[in-house]
Amino acid sequence: MSDLYGLTFEAMPNNLVNYGTTDNGIAVIELASDSGGEPLQGDATAVNTYTHGMFRDFDEAIIRARFDDKVTAIVITGAGEKFFSAGASIKMLNSVSPGFKYNFCLHANETLSRLEQTPKIVIAAINGHAVGGGLEIAMAADIRIARKNSGKVGLPEINLGVLAGTGGTARLTRLIGKAKALEMMVTGELMSFEDAKNHTLINQIWEGNATEFREMMLDWVSAQFTLPNKAAKAVGNIKRSCQTGPEIPFEYHLALERELQAALFFSEDAKEGIAAYVEKRIPSFTGQ
């Protein structure tokens, strides 16, 4: 991925997340750790298990992308070929106090809510298994695209005697409905990507090896969500309405929608989009 669109990665402070931006405004956040949640070294398999250190790196990357005016889209993926993320490090959880575990979950909640509320489209490029906390990260994205035959998804925390405590029970229920979400979580069932797509948990499934998948992802995001192809402010306002609206009474959602639309009517991109339609040409958006 490093040669595409000028992307080069920088390791975040704990060396557990890599961050880079393309020349055309795509921020790529790559989770990168071994099975114990430690930085990748040598020929260690990338399992992308996370610790508090990884979530601090992840948080920093999200904030960096949020504040970068050149960034219009965020892609989250996992290092390697086998895992998007295997979730929280059991080794870490076995070594810390209940109080630390609570605050770890609280910080993860805050980080994923920050991702969800960032007014830029977020795509989870699921390059392998996304289980436990890995699926919780993916569910906080706006669009989930998986690489065919590379893994499964699920929240099997029941097998540890706990629940999916960093947004899992809340987001899975909202995404696929109470009955199926409850069944998945109390049985610990893992879903194939195809079944997950049938339940609207995954949006699309793409062919290709790991390298091809990453290249296709950046090509697709570039064509769909970068300037001048897409009106970035409109994308952000659509996301705001879809994220906030379902949590408030319907008439308030309509009011929110009107206010978001009114703000867009004053934007340069709305003027450009309407003019381009009338003039029968392709619009060229600036994000203004």
Secondary structure as the mmCIF struct_conf table of DSSP 4:
data_model
#
loop_
_struct_conf.conf_type_id
_struct_conf.id
_struct_conf.beg_label_comp_id
_struct_conf.beg_label_asym_id
_struct_conf.beg_label_seq_id
_struct_conf.end_label_comp_id
_struct_conf.end_label_asym_id
_struct_conf.end_label_seq_id
TURN_TY1_P TURN_TY1_P1 SER A 2 ASP A 3
BEND BEND1 LEU A 4 LEU A 4
TURN_TY1_P TURN_TY1_P2 TYR A 5 GLY A 6
STRN STRN1 GLU A 10 ALA A 11
TURN_TY1_P TURN_TY1_P3 PRO A 13 ASN A 14
BEND BEND2 ASN A 15 LEU A 16
STRN STRN2 VAL A 17 THR A 21
TURN_TY1_P TURN_TY1_P4 ASP A 23 ASN A 24
BEND BEND3 GLY A 25 GLY A 25
STRN STRN3 ILE A 26 LEU A 31
TURN_TY1_P TURN_TY1_P5 SER A 35 GLY A 36
BEND BEND4 GLY A 37 GLY A 37
HELX_LH_PP_P HELX_LH_PP_P1 GLU A 38 LEU A 40
TURN_TY1_P TURN_TY1_P6 GLY A 42 ASP A 43
STRN STRN4 TYR A 50 TYR A 50
HELX_RH_AL_P HELX_RH_AL_P1 HIS A 52 PHE A 67
TURN_TY1_P TURN_TY1_P7 ASP A 69 LYS A 70
STRN STRN5 ALA A 73 GLY A 78
BEND BEND5 ALA A 79 LYS A 82
STRN STRN6 PHE A 83 SER A 85
STRN STRN7 ALA A 88 ALA A 88
HELX_RH_AL_P HELX_RH_AL_P2 ILE A 90 LEU A 93
TURN_TY1_P TURN_TY1_P8 ASN A 94 SER A 95
BEND BEND6 VAL A 96 VAL A 96
HELX_RH_AL_P HELX_RH_AL_P3 PRO A 98 GLN A 117
BEND BEND7 THR A 118 LYS A 120
STRN STRN8 ILE A 121 ILE A 126
BEND BEND8 GLY A 128 GLY A 128
STRN STRN9 HIS A 129 VAL A 131
TURN_TY1_P TURN_TY1_P9 GLY A 132 GLY A 132
HELX_RH_AL_P HELX_RH_AL_P4 GLY A 133 MET A 139
TURN_TY1_P TURN_TY1_P10 ALA A 140 ALA A 140
BEND BEND9 ALA A 141 ASP A 142
STRN STRN10 ILE A 143 ARG A 147
TURN_TY1_P TURN_TY1_P11 LYS A 148 ASN A 149
BEND BEND10 SER A 150 SER A 150
STRN STRN11 LYS A 152 GLY A 154
HELX_RH_3T_P HELX_RH_3T_P1 GLU A 157 LEU A 160
TURN_TY1_P TURN_TY1_P12 GLY A 161 GLY A 161
BEND BEND11 VAL A 162 VAL A 162
TURN_TY1_P TURN_TY1_P13 GLY A 165 GLY A 167
HELX_RH_AL_P HELX_RH_AL_P5 GLY A 168 ILE A 176
HELX_RH_AL_P HELX_RH_AL_P6 LYS A 178 THR A 187
TURN_TY1_P TURN_TY1_P14 GLY A 188 GLY A 188
HELX_LH_PP_P HELX_LH_PP_P2 GLU A 189 GLU A 189
STRN STRN12 LEU A 190 SER A 192
HELX_RH_AL_P HELX_RH_AL_P7 PHE A 193 ASN A 198
TURN_TY1_P TURN_TY1_P15 HIS A 199 THR A 200
BEND BEND12 LEU A 201 LEU A 201
BEND BEND13 ASN A 203 ASN A 203
STRN STRN13 GLN A 204 TRP A 206
BEND BEND14 GLY A 208 GLY A 208
HELX_RH_AL_P HELX_RH_AL_P8 ALA A 210 PHE A 225
BEND BEND15 THR A 226 THR A 226
TURN_TY1_P TURN_TY1_P16 LEU A 227 ASN A 229
BEND BEND16 LYS A 230 LYS A 230
HELX_RH_AL_P HELX_RH_AL_P9 ALA A 232 THR A 244
HELX_RH_3T_P HELX_RH_3T_P2 GLY A 245 GLU A 247
BEND BEND17 ILE A 248 ILE A 248
HELX_RH_AL_P HELX_RH_AL_P10 PHE A 250 PHE A 265
TURN_TY1_P TURN_TY1_P17 PHE A 266 PHE A 266
BEND BEND18 SER A 267 SER A 267
HELX_RH_AL_P HELX_RH_AL_P11 GLU A 268 VAL A 278
TURN_TY1_P TURN_TY1_P18 GLU A 279 LYS A 280
BEND BEND19 ARG A 281 ARG A 281
#
